[in-house]
Amino acid sequence: RQQHLAALTRAIYVGRDILKRGGAALDAVEQTIRVLEDEPLYNAGRGAVFNSVGQHELDAAIMEGRARQAGAVAGLVTVKNPISLARLVMTETRHVLLIGAGAEKFADEMGHHPQIERVGNDYFSTEVRRREWREAVERERMQSKPSPQGKGTVGCVARDQHGNLAAGTSTGGLTNKKWGRVGAVP
């Protein structure tokens, strides 16, 4: 509980500081979620759950109210901070959602942006998530019941000094999800 509280406090302060300086709600949301994606306690970015083939597939979405725009990505396997790529889908394309290989190709094209960092899929692994995955596989083998693990999706909503609203969310999905599953986040 203390670790979660400390991580949330760090994330909130990042967003709060952006807003206090007169920054945009969209920037506050993206940067706050990046902190949470980098924190292995949550099922987003590092610390994401394992899918049914023992890999990580990440989803994220971001939206802002002023221009009524949204961007989302699903099935990412090498993008360290999916929320930042979702924002680029919103600002750099005419699309709302890119998935799988197409989203990874878009990340290749956006590689010149400092917010887009690539990592090996094992970067997202933690021993806690690996243990949860193995337990879920065994439980499903024995009982054919879905696993309750996979909680820890992160999200943020902000309103800036100009009254603009923005929101975002990021997740690794469900523990032992079928390969290629896209959840509710994007």
C-alpha positions in Angstrom: 0.0 0.0 0.0 2.8 2.4 0.9 4.6 1.7 -2.4 1.4 2.3 -4.4 0.7 5.5 -2.5 4.3 6.8 -3.1 4.1 6.0 -6.8 0.7 7.7 -7.2 2.0 10.7 -5.3 5.0 11.0 -7.6 2.8 10.8 -10.7 0.3 13.3 -9.3 3.0 15.8 -8.6 4.3 15.6 -12.2 0.9 16.5 -13.5 0.2 19.1 -10.8 3.5 20.9 -11.6 2.7 21.1 -15.3 -0.7 22.6 -14.5 0.6 25.0 -11.9 3.0 26.4 -14.5 0.1 27.0 -16.8 0.7 24.0 -18.9 -1.9 22.1 -21.0 -4.1 19.4 -19.5 -3.0 17.1 -22.4 0.6 17.5 -21.3 -0.2 16.8 -17.7 -2.2 13.7 -18.5 0.5 12.3 -20.8 3.4 12.9 -18.4 1.5 11.6 -15.4 0.6 8.4 -17.1 4.2 8.0 -18.3 5.3 8.0 -14.7 2.8 5.2 -14.0 3.8 3.3 -17.1 7.4 3.3 -15.8 6.4 2.1 -12.3 6.4 -1.8 -12.1 3.6 -1.8 -9.6 0.9 -1.2 -12.2 -0.4 -3.2 -15.1 0.7 -0.6 -17.7 4.1 -0.3 -19.3 6.7 -2.0 -17.1 4.8 -4.4 -14.9 2.2 -5.2 -17.6 0.6 -8.7 -17.3 1.6 -11.6 -19.5 -0.7 -12.8 -22.3 -1.4 -16.5 -23.2 1.9 -16.9 -25.1 4.0 -15.3 -22.3 4.4 -11.9 -23.9 3.2 -8.4 -23.2 0.7 -6.5 -25.4 0.0 -2.9 -24.3 -2.9 -0.6 -25.0 -3.3 3.1 -24.3 -5.7 6.0 -25.2 -5.6 9.7 -24.8 -8.2 12.4 -25.5 -8.7 16.1 -25.1 -11.9 18.1 -25.1 -10.9 21.4 -26.6 -10.5 20.0 -30.1 -12.5 16.8 -29.4 -9.6 14.6 -30.5 -8.6 11.1 -29.4 -5.7 8.8 -30.2 -5.2 5.1 -29.2 -2.9 2.2 -29.7 -3.3 -1.5 -29.0 -1.2 -4.6 -29.1 2.2 -2.7 -28.7 5.1 -4.9 -27.9 8.2 -2.6 -28.0 7.0 0.9 -27.1 8.1 1.8 -23.6 5.4 4.4 -23.1 2.3 3.6 -25.0 0.5 6.8 -23.9 3.0 8.9 -25.9 2.4 6.9 -29.0 -1.4 7.2 -28.5 -0.9 11.0 -28.4 1.0 11.0 -31.6 -1.8 8.9 -33.3 -4.1 11.8 -32.2 -1.8 14.6 -33.4 0.1 13.2 -36.3 -2.4 11.1 -38.1 -6.0 11.3 -39.3 -6.8 8.1 -37.4 -8.0 7.4 -33.9 -6.7 3.8 -33.3 -3.7 1.9 -34.6 -3.1 -1.7 -33.5 -0.4 -4.4 -33.6 2.1 -4.4 -36.4 0.6 -1.1 -37.8 1.1 0.6 -34.4 4.6 -0.7 -34.2 5.3 0.6 -37.7 3.9 3.9 -36.8 6.3 3.9 -33.7 9.2 3.3 -36.2 8.1 6.4 -38.2 7.8 8.5 -35.0 11.2 7.3 -33.6 12.6 10.8 -34.0 10.2 12.0 -31.2 12.1 12.0 -27.9 9.0 10.5 -26.1 9.1 7.4 -28.3 11.5 4.9 -26.8 11.7 1.3 -27.9 12.5 -1.6 -25.6 12.6 -5.4 -25.8 9.4 -7.1 -24.7 11.1 -8.5 -21.7 11.5 -4.9 -20.3 7.8 -5.1 -19.3 8.3 -8.3 -17.3 8.3 -8.5 -13.5 8.5 -11.5 -11.3 5.2 -10.7 -9.7 3.4 -10.6 -13.0 5.2 -13.8 -14.1 4.0 -15.6 -11.0 0.5 -14.3 -11.5 0.6 -15.6 -15.1 1.8 -19.0 -14.2 -0.9 -19.3 -11.5 -3.5 -18.2 -13.9 -2.4 -20.7 -16.5 -2.5 -23.5 -13.9 -5.9 -22.3 -12.5 -7.4 -22.2 -16.0 -6.0 -25.6 -16.9 -7.5 -27.1 -13.7 -10.8 -25.2 -13.6 -11.4 -23.5 -16.9 -12.2 -20.3 -15.1 -10.9 -16.9 -16.0 -8.2 -15.4 -13.9 -8.9 -12.4 -11.7 -5.5 -11.0 -12.1 -4.6 -8.1 -14.4 -5.8 -5.2 -12.3 -3.7 -2.1 -12.2 -4.7 -0.2 -15.4 -3.8 3.4 -14.9 -5.6 6.6 -15.9 -5.6 10.3 -15.4 -8.0 13.2 -16.0 -6.9 16.9 -15.9 -8.3 20.3 -16.3 -5.9 23.2 -17.1 -6.1 26.9 -16.2 -7.9 27.6 -19.5 -10.7 25.1 -18.7 -9.5 22.4 -21.2 -10.0 18.8 -20.2 -7.9 15.8 -21.1 -7.9 12.2 -20.1 -5.8 9.1 -20.7 -5.5 5.5 -19.8 -2.9 2.7 -20.2 -3.0 -1.0 -19.6 -1.4 -4.4 -20.2 -4.9 -6.0 -20.3 -5.9 -9.2 -18.6 -3.5 -11.8 -17.3 -3.3 -14.7 -19.7 -5.5 -12.9 -22.3 -5.6 -14.4 -25.7 -2.8 -13.2 -28.0 -4.2 -10.2 -30.0 -6.9 -9.3 -27.6 -7.8 -5.6 -27.5 -9.5 -4.5 -24.3 -11.7 -1.5 -23.4 -8.9 1.0 -22.9 -8.2 2.0 -26.5 
